[in-house]
Amino acid sequence: MPPLRIGLWTEAYNGSTVDPDSAAAARACATLLESLGHRVEVATAPRLADPELWEMAKQAMAAT
């Protein structure tokens, strides 16, 4: 199996604050994945600034 290409997000797509421990855990996981030969790229999600889009995103997350 070839190495995976993994995106790492440590910022929320809606501009809210991310728990520092959660961000640190994500970075630690990324470090482990890199040590296993995978490629990790820091990524940022597009901001959902439009209130209507944000409302739709909340509904979609609640449904899953």
Backbone hydrogen bonds in HBPLUS format (Angstrom, degrees):
<---DONOR---> <-ACCEPTOR-->    atom                        ^
c    i                          cat <-CA-CA->   ^        H-A-AA   ^      H-
h    n   atom  resd res      DA  || num        DHA   H-A  angle D-A-AA Bond
n    s   type  num  typ     dist DA aas  dist angle  dist       angle   num
A0039-ARG N   A0004-LEU O   2.85 MM  35  6.09 165.4  1.87 175.3 176.3     1
A0006-ILE N   A0039-ARG O   2.73 MM  33  6.06 168.2  1.74 165.3 169.4     2
A0041-GLU N   A0006-ILE O   2.77 MM  35  6.15 161.3  1.80 166.5 173.0     3
A0008-LEU N   A0041-GLU O   2.82 MM  33  5.95 157.8  1.87 148.7 150.8     4
A0043-ALA N   A0008-LEU O   2.87 MM  35  5.54 174.7  1.87 144.1 143.9     5
A0015-GLY N   A0012-ALA O   3.34 MM   3  5.46 168.6  2.35 106.8 109.0     6
A0048-LEU N   A0013-TYR O   3.12 MM  35  6.43 147.4  2.23 150.5 157.7     7
A0022-SER N   A0019-ASP O   3.03 MM   3  5.26 121.6  2.39 103.6 118.2     8
A0023-ALA N   A0019-ASP O   3.05 MM   4  6.40 159.6  2.09 158.1 164.1     9
A0024-ALA N   A0020-PRO O   2.93 MM   4  6.11 156.5  1.98 145.9 152.6    10
A0025-ALA N   A0021-ASP O   2.91 MM   4  6.09 151.5  2.00 141.4 149.1    11
A0026-ALA N   A0022-SER O   2.97 MM   4  6.23 153.5  2.05 146.8 153.7    12
A0027-ARG N   A0023-ALA O   3.00 MM   4  6.29 155.8  2.06 146.6 153.0    13
A0028-ALA N   A0024-ALA O   2.89 MM   4  6.14 153.9  1.96 146.7 154.2    14
A0029-CYS N   A0025-ALA O   2.93 MM   4  6.14 155.8  1.98 146.5 152.9    15
A0030-ALA N   A0026-ALA O   2.94 MM   4  6.18 153.1  2.01 143.8 151.5    16
A0031-THR N   A0027-ARG O   2.94 MM   4  6.23 152.0  2.02 146.5 153.6    17
A0032-LEU N   A0028-ALA O   3.02 MM   4  6.33 156.3  2.08 146.8 152.9    18
A0033-LEU N   A0029-CYS O   2.89 MM   4  6.18 162.5  1.92 153.6 158.2    19
A0034-GLU N   A0030-ALA O   2.90 MM   4  6.14 155.6  1.96 148.3 154.9    20
A0035-SER N   A0031-THR O   2.98 MM   4  6.24 151.6  2.06 144.0 151.9    21
A0036-LEU N   A0032-LEU O   3.11 MM   4  6.43 126.9  2.41 139.6 153.6    22
A0036-LEU N   A0033-LEU O   3.11 MM   3  5.07 137.5  2.29  94.8 107.0    23
A0038-HIS N   A0033-LEU O   3.08 MM   5  5.57 159.3  2.13 150.4 144.3    24
A0037-GLY N   A0034-GLU O   2.91 MM   3  5.11 160.3  1.95 109.6 114.2    25
A0053-LEU N   A0050-ASP O   3.04 MM   3  5.35 117.3  2.45 107.4 122.0    26
A0054-TRP N   A0050-ASP O   3.00 MM   4  6.28 163.0  2.03 160.0 165.5    27
A0055-GLU N   A0051-PRO O   2.94 MM   4  6.11 154.9  2.00 145.5 151.9    28
A0056-MET N   A0052-GLU O   3.07 MM   4  6.35 155.5  2.14 144.9 151.1    29
A0057-ALA N   A0053-LEU O   2.91 MM   4  6.18 154.8  1.97 150.2 157.5    30
A0058-LYS N   A0054-TRP O   2.96 MM   4  6.23 157.4  2.01 150.7 156.1    31
A0059-GLN N   A0055-GLU O   3.08 MM   4  6.32 156.7  2.14 145.4 151.5    32
A0060-ALA N   A0056-MET O   2.96 MM   4  6.19 154.5  2.02 147.3 154.4    33
A0061-MET N   A0057-ALA O   2.93 MM   4  6.17 158.9  1.98 151.5 156.9    34
A0062-ALA N   A0058-LYS O   2.95 MM   4  6.12 152.3  2.03 145.7 153.4    35
A0063-ALA N   A0059-GLN O   3.10 MM   4  6.25 136.5  2.30 139.1 149.6    36
A0064-THR N   A0061-MET O   3.30 MM   3  5.43 150.6  2.39  99.6 107.8    37
